[in-house]
Amino acid sequence: MKEQFIHLNNTSALFLANWLLSQFYDDEVPKKEEFPFSVEGGLISVTAKPHKWTVLHAILLDILNGALEECLEHVGSAFYINQLINILTDAGIKGIEKFTGEELICEVTKEDITLTYFNETSDLPYIDDCDCMICTKINDVWNHLCLELEQAKRAVSHQAFHYLFQNRSFLRDFHTLVANDIKKNIDVLIKEYPDAFTKEKRIKRKYFPSWLKNALFHRDKGRCALCKTDLTSILHPIRDIAIDHIVPLANFGTNDPSNMQILCKSCNSKKSNHNSNTSNFDIPYWVLD
């Protein structure tokens, strides 16, 4: 099978991941407004069983869409067009030339082209009605942006997920918020998705696909997320691996891949449905003196 690689030209993805973390842990930010896990948003359809496009992907994409709205409202501005180009470039999409300078001046009208592209009330002509070099260049770039932007947004969201997926403490806190939302709306959700829930009003346990098992094993470095026991079978022949819901299903957790970790059988038995324990240890490439 052909190996798959993720493009990590990191600027946009790092900014998106850091912005989510800063907003999430800012006590002054209303979580329900910034992270709207609405029933209408299809929360259960995403989290009832493992999907590669996770609930965290959806939130990242929603945040990215919000950030892009300002750019799309300023399509005649070199600064904002360059912001869109940065996102496409970070997503690995090439062949888009950046603009230089903060202003774009139409060669025909000699006017600064800002906030006018789709504004029918503007006194300036449509950019696509002008054949000057600047307006033609904007049109070419804009058409390319429109064709590639959806792909780029998904790519950048997935890159940001790639960073956040390493942070199990954040994943626990994030899924605690998701669980609280499910608990609050449980009766409405059961009516909307009756097949997703047990008689005890909890999400049903689902089979873990091999791609998820492999991802968790490599993310957690083949070690129990709690006691750090080696589970690779390289150091010893025993490989008792359990896939654990960080926020247990019994506590309104979900089957979303970002709510999972690997544990040894002993830690899994002790944790059971009692708590949302996890850790954030990692194995360094080398130890500083």
Buried (B, 14 or more C-beta within 10 A) or exposed (E): EEEEEEBEEBEBBBBBBEBBBEBBEEEEEEBEEBBEBEBEBEBBEBBBBBBEBBBBBBBBBBBBEEBBEEBBEBBBBBBBBBBBBBBBBBBBBEEBEEBEEEEBEBEBBEBBBBBBBEEEEBEBBBBBEBEBEBBBBBBEBBEBBEEBBEEBBBBBBBBBBBBBBBBBEBBBBBBBBBBBBBEEBBEEBBEBBEEBBEEEEBBEEEEBBEEBBEBBBEBBBBBBBBEBBBBEEEEEEEEEBBBBBBBBBBBBBBBBBBBBBBBBBBBBEBBEEEEBBBBEEEEEEEEEE
